[in-house]
Amino acid sequence: MKKETILKIIVGVIAAMFGYAASIKLADYPKSQAEMLNQVFPVAMAEALTWLIPVIEMTLIVFLLLPATRKIATWASFLLLSAFSVYILLASNDIFSRTPCSCGGILWDGASYLAQLIFNICFIVLSLISLTIENGWIKNISWFHLKHKKQLVSNSA
């Protein structure tokens, strides 16, 4: 499969996830706002995040799907997912004065912090794979070259 095809599939999956996440939040805005107000943020910040997060997600969708902005959008996706994962880790380890609701986010209602963390890690990995391909980092991994050389030797024999 060609590099560009793989990148389009990966960023398409990430964009679809953000599209679903934004649509869930916007489809039931009062519920999203109530869940955000149940987090550990100050009320003003929670109210701003209730609309700001879907706006960021929708912006990321557009930027992920445009070749000219795909790389920066993939980095932004990686950072957003990583930040949320850190928040999940802090919340699930009782770092805050109270345990905020896990609320499920885009997963099912009442999804555990562990389920959300695993979901995020999967998309963080997808972002890293995309960045690795996009930036050509795979050339710097010695095991890849060894495997490729073994295949060349076995094919020529």
Backbone hydrogen bonds in HBPLUS format (Angstrom, degrees):
<---DONOR---> <-ACCEPTOR-->    atom                        ^
c    i                          cat <-CA-CA->   ^        H-A-AA   ^      H-
h    n   atom  resd res      DA  || num        DHA   H-A  angle D-A-AA Bond
n    s   type  num  typ     dist DA aas  dist angle  dist       angle   num
A0006-ILE N   A0002-LYS O   3.04 MM   4  6.39 162.4  2.07 158.4 163.2     1
A0007-LEU N   A0003-LYS O   2.94 MM   4  6.22 163.7  1.97 154.7 159.4     2
A0008-LYS N   A0004-GLU O   2.93 MM   4  6.11 157.3  1.98 145.4 151.6     3
A0009-ILE N   A0005-THR O   2.99 MM   4  6.24 155.7  2.05 149.4 155.7     4
A0010-ILE N   A0006-ILE O   2.96 MM   4  6.21 169.6  1.97 156.6 159.1     5
A0011-VAL N   A0007-LEU O   2.90 MM   4  6.04 174.6  1.91 157.7 158.9     6
A0012-GLY N   A0008-LYS O   2.89 MM   4  5.75 140.2  2.05 133.1 144.7     7
A0013-VAL N   A0009-ILE O   2.96 MM   4  6.20 151.6  2.04 148.3 154.8     8
A0014-ILE N   A0010-ILE O   3.00 MM   4  6.34 161.9  2.03 153.1 158.2     9
A0015-ALA N   A0011-VAL O   2.79 MM   4  5.88 160.4  1.82 143.6 149.8    10
A0016-ALA N   A0012-GLY O   2.85 MM   4  5.99 153.5  1.92 142.3 149.8    11
A0017-MET N   A0013-VAL O   2.99 MM   4  6.25 153.2  2.06 145.2 152.1    12
A0018-PHE N   A0014-ILE O   2.99 MM   4  6.34 161.9  2.02 152.7 157.1    13
A0019-GLY N   A0015-ALA O   2.79 MM   4  6.00 150.8  1.87 147.5 156.7    14
A0020-TYR N   A0016-ALA O   2.88 MM   4  6.08 160.9  1.91 149.7 154.1    15
A0021-ALA N   A0017-MET O   2.86 MM   4  6.08 161.4  1.90 149.5 155.4    16
A0022-ALA N   A0018-PHE O   2.87 MM   4  6.01 165.6  1.89 149.7 153.1    17
A0023-SER N   A0019-GLY O   2.96 MM   4  6.07 161.8  1.99 146.6 152.2    18
A0024-ILE N   A0020-TYR O   2.94 MM   4  6.09 156.6  1.99 151.1 157.0    19
A0025-LYS N   A0021-ALA O   3.13 MM   4  6.34 161.2  2.16 147.1 152.0    20
A0026-LEU N   A0022-ALA O   2.91 MM   4  6.11 158.2  1.96 151.3 157.6    21
A0027-ALA N   A0023-SER O   2.79 MM   4  5.69 149.1  1.88 144.4 152.5    22
A0031-LYS N   A0028-ASP O   3.09 MM   3  5.48 118.3  2.48 107.0 121.2    23
A0032-SER N   A0028-ASP O   2.99 MM   4  6.33 161.2  2.03 155.0 161.2    24
A0033-GLN N   A0029-TYR O   2.82 MM   4  6.01 158.9  1.87 157.4 163.2    25
A0034-ALA N   A0030-PRO O   2.93 MM   4  6.14 157.8  1.98 144.9 151.0    26
A0035-GLU N   A0031-LYS O   2.90 MM   4  6.15 158.5  1.94 151.6 157.4    27
A0036-MET N   A0032-SER O   2.91 MM   4  6.10 154.6  1.98 145.1 152.3    28
A0037-LEU N   A0033-GLN O   2.86 MM   4  6.06 153.4  1.93 149.0 156.5    29
A0038-ASN N   A0034-ALA O   3.11 MM   4  6.28 122.0  2.46 133.0 147.0    30
A0038-ASN N   A0035-GLU O   3.14 MM   3  5.04 139.6  2.31  93.0 104.8    31
A0039-GLN N   A0036-MET O   3.08 MM   3  5.34 159.3  2.13 111.2 113.7    32
A0045-MET N   A0042-PRO O   3.06 MM   3  5.35 117.2  2.47 105.4 120.4    33
A0046-ALA N   A0042-PRO O   2.90 MM   4  6.16 161.1  1.94 159.4 165.8    34
A0047-GLU N   A0043-VAL O   2.87 MM   4  6.10 161.1  1.90 157.2 161.7    35
A0048-ALA N   A0044-ALA O   3.08 MM   4  6.25 153.7  2.15 140.7 147.7    36
A0049-LEU N   A0045-MET O   2.84 MM   4  6.04 160.1  1.88 151.4 157.4    37
A0050-THR N   A0046-ALA O   3.00 MM   4  6.14 139.2  2.17 142.3 152.4    38
A0052-LEU N   A0048-ALA O   2.84 MM   4  5.88 155.7  1.90 151.7 159.3    39
A0053-ILE N   A0049-LEU O   3.06 MM   4  5.51 170.3  2.07 134.6 137.3    40
A0055-VAL N   A0051-TRP O   3.30 MM   4  6.44 153.8  2.38 142.0 149.5    41
A0056-ILE N   A0052-LEU O   2.88 MM   4  6.14 158.4  1.92 155.0 160.9    42
A0057-GLU N   A0053-ILE O   2.88 MM   4  6.12 161.9  1.92 154.6 159.9    43
A0058-MET N   A0054-PRO O   2.88 MM   4  6.07 158.9  1.93 147.4 152.5    44
A0059-THR N   A0055-VAL O   2.96 MM   4  6.12 154.5  2.02 146.1 153.4    45
A0060-LEU N   A0056-ILE O   2.86 MM   4  6.09 156.9  1.91 150.6 157.2    46
A0061-ILE N   A0057-GLU O   3.04 MM   4  6.33 147.6  2.14 143.0 151.4    47
A0062-VAL N   A0058-MET O   3.29 MM   4  6.63 163.3  2.32 148.1 149.7    48
A0063-PHE N   A0059-THR O   3.00 MM   4  6.27 170.4  2.01 156.2 159.0    49
A0064-LEU N   A0060-LEU O   2.72 MM   4  5.78 149.9  1.81 150.1 158.0    50
A0065-LEU N   A0061-ILE O   3.15 MM   4  6.31 149.3  2.25 146.8 153.9    51
A0069-THR N   A0066-LEU O   3.00 MM   3  5.56 142.3  2.14 118.0 128.0    52
A0070-ARG N   A0066-LEU O   2.94 MM   4  5.75 114.9  2.38 152.4 168.8    53
A0073-ALA N   A0069-THR O   2.99 MM   4  6.08 157.5  2.04 155.4 162.7    54
A0074-THR N   A0070-ARG O   2.83 MM   4  5.98 144.1  1.96 145.9 155.9    55
A0075-TRP N   A0071-LYS O   2.98 MM   4  6.32 156.7  2.04 149.7 155.6    56
A0076-ALA N   A0072-ILE O   2.90 MM   4  6.14 156.6  1.96 143.5 150.4    57
A0077-SER N   A0073-ALA O   2.82 MM   4  6.01 151.4  1.90 141.9 149.8    58
A0078-PHE N   A0074-THR O   2.90 MM   4  6.11 161.8  1.94 148.6 153.4    59
A0079-LEU N   A0075-TRP O   2.90 MM   4  6.18 159.8  1.94 151.4 156.7    60
A0080-LEU N   A0076-ALA O   2.86 MM   4  6.03 162.7  1.89 150.5 155.3    61
A0081-LEU N   A0077-SER O   2.90 MM   4  6.01 171.0  1.91 155.6 158.3    62
A0082-SER N   A0078-PHE O   2.90 MM   4  5.96 149.9  1.99 141.7 151.0    63
A0083-ALA N   A0079-LEU O   2.84 MM   4  5.99 158.9  1.89 148.1 153.6    64
A0084-PHE N   A0080-LEU O   3.02 MM   4  6.25 161.6  2.05 148.9 153.7    65
A0085-SER N   A0081-LEU O   2.94 MM   4  6.08 147.5  2.04 138.6 148.0    66
A0086-VAL N   A0082-SER O   2.89 MM   4  6.18 152.9  1.96 150.2 157.1    67
A0087-TYR N   A0083-ALA O   2.99 MM   4  6.28 159.0  2.04 147.6 153.5    68
A0088-ILE N   A0084-PHE O   2.89 MM   4  6.17 154.5  1.95 145.8 152.8    69
A0089-LEU N   A0085-SER O   2.91 MM   4  6.19 160.0  1.95 148.3 153.5    70
A0090-LEU N   A0086-VAL O   2.87 MM   4  6.15 161.1  1.91 154.1 159.1    71
A0091-ALA N   A0087-TYR O   2.83 MM   4  6.00 167.3  1.85 154.3 158.2    72
A0092-SER N   A0088-ILE O   2.83 MM   4  5.92 160.3  1.87 151.6 157.2    73
A0093-ASN N   A0089-LEU O   3.15 MM   4  6.13 123.0  2.49 134.9 147.2    74
A0093-ASN N   A0090-LEU O   3.27 MM   3  5.26 143.9  2.40  96.5 106.8    75
A0095-ILE N   A0090-LEU O   3.14 MM   5  5.31 166.6  2.16 158.5 156.6    76
A0094-ASP N   A0091-ALA O   3.38 MM   3  5.46 154.5  2.45 111.1 108.9    77
A0107-LEU N   A0104-GLY O   2.77 MM   3  5.02 145.4  1.89 147.1 141.6    78
A0111-ALA N   A0108-TRP O   3.06 MM   3  5.55 140.1  2.22 143.7 138.8    79
A0116-GLN N   A0112-SER O   3.10 MM   4  6.42 160.7  2.14 149.4 154.4    80
A0117-LEU N   A0113-TYR O   2.82 MM   4  6.01 153.7  1.89 148.9 156.8    81
A0118-ILE N   A0114-LEU O   2.92 MM   4  6.14 163.1  1.94 154.7 158.2    82
A0119-PHE N   A0115-ALA O   3.01 MM   4  6.17 162.4  2.04 146.8 151.9    83
A0120-ASN N   A0116-GLN O   2.92 MM   4  6.14 163.3  1.95 148.6 153.0    84
A0121-ILE N   A0117-LEU O   2.87 MM   4  6.07 161.8  1.90 151.7 156.9    85
A0122-CYS N   A0118-ILE O   3.02 MM   4  6.27 154.9  2.09 149.3 155.2    86
A0123-PHE N   A0119-PHE O   3.29 MM   4  6.68 153.1  2.37 145.8 152.2    87
A0123-PHE N   A0120-ASN O   3.04 MM   3  5.19 116.0  2.47  98.7 113.8    88
A0124-ILE N   A0120-ASN O   2.77 MM   4  6.06 145.1  1.89 151.3 163.1    89
A0125-VAL N   A0121-ILE O   2.87 MM   4  6.06 159.9  1.91 151.7 156.1    90
A0126-LEU N   A0122-CYS O   3.05 MM   4  6.34 154.0  2.12 139.5 146.8    91
A0127-SER N   A0123-PHE O   2.97 MM   4  6.13 155.9  2.02 139.5 145.8    92
A0128-LEU N   A0124-ILE O   2.90 MM   4  6.20 155.2  1.96 148.9 155.9    93
A0129-ILE N   A0125-VAL O   2.83 MM   4  6.10 156.4  1.88 153.6 160.1    94
A0130-SER N   A0126-LEU O   2.93 MM   4  6.16 163.9  1.96 150.7 155.0    95
A0131-LEU N   A0127-SER O   2.89 MM   4  6.14 161.2  1.92 149.8 155.1    96
A0132-THR N   A0128-LEU O   2.82 MM   4  5.95 152.8  1.89 145.0 153.0    97
A0133-ILE N   A0129-ILE O   2.99 MM   4  6.25 160.7  2.03 152.9 157.0    98
A0134-GLU N   A0130-SER O   2.81 MM   4  5.93 170.6  1.81 155.3 158.6    99
A0135-ASN N   A0131-LEU O   2.87 MM   4  5.80 160.3  1.90 145.7 150.3   100
A0137-TRP N   A0132-THR O   3.00 MM   5  5.00 135.9  2.20 143.6 151.1   101
A0136-GLY N   A0133-ILE O   3.21 MM   3  5.17 148.9  2.31  98.8 108.1   102
A0139-LYS N   A0136-GLY O   3.37 MM   3  6.12 160.2  2.41 117.4 120.9   103
A0140-ASN N   A0137-TRP O   2.97 MM   3  5.59 153.4  2.04 117.9 125.3   104
A0141-ILE N   A0138-ILE O   3.26 MM   3  5.51 169.4  2.27 111.5 114.3   105
A0144-PHE N   A0141-ILE O   3.17 MM   3  5.67 134.2  2.39 110.0 121.0   106
A0146-LEU N   A0142-SER O   3.02 MM   4  6.35 159.7  2.07 154.0 159.8   107
A0147-LYS N   A0143-TRP O   2.98 MM   4  6.12 163.3  2.01 146.2 150.5   108
A0148-HIS N   A0144-PHE O   2.92 MM   4  6.09 160.9  1.95 147.8 153.7   109
A0149-LYS N   A0145-HIS O   2.79 MM   4  5.99 157.6  1.84 151.5 157.4   110
A0150-LYS N   A0146-LEU O   2.94 MM   4  6.16 156.8  1.99 149.1 155.2   111
A0151-GLN N   A0147-LYS O   3.05 MM   4  6.34 152.4  2.13 146.5 153.7   112
A0152-LEU N   A0148-HIS O   3.00 MM   4  6.29 151.3  2.09 145.4 153.4   113
A0153-VAL N   A0149-LYS O   2.93 MM   4  6.17 157.5  1.98 151.2 156.9   114
A0154-SER N   A0150-LYS O   2.92 MM   4  6.11 164.5  1.95 149.2 153.5   115
A0155-ASN N   A0151-GLN O   2.90 MM   4  5.96 147.6  2.01 142.6 151.5   116
A0156-SER N   A0152-LEU O   3.02 MM   4  6.15 142.0  2.17 140.4 149.6   117
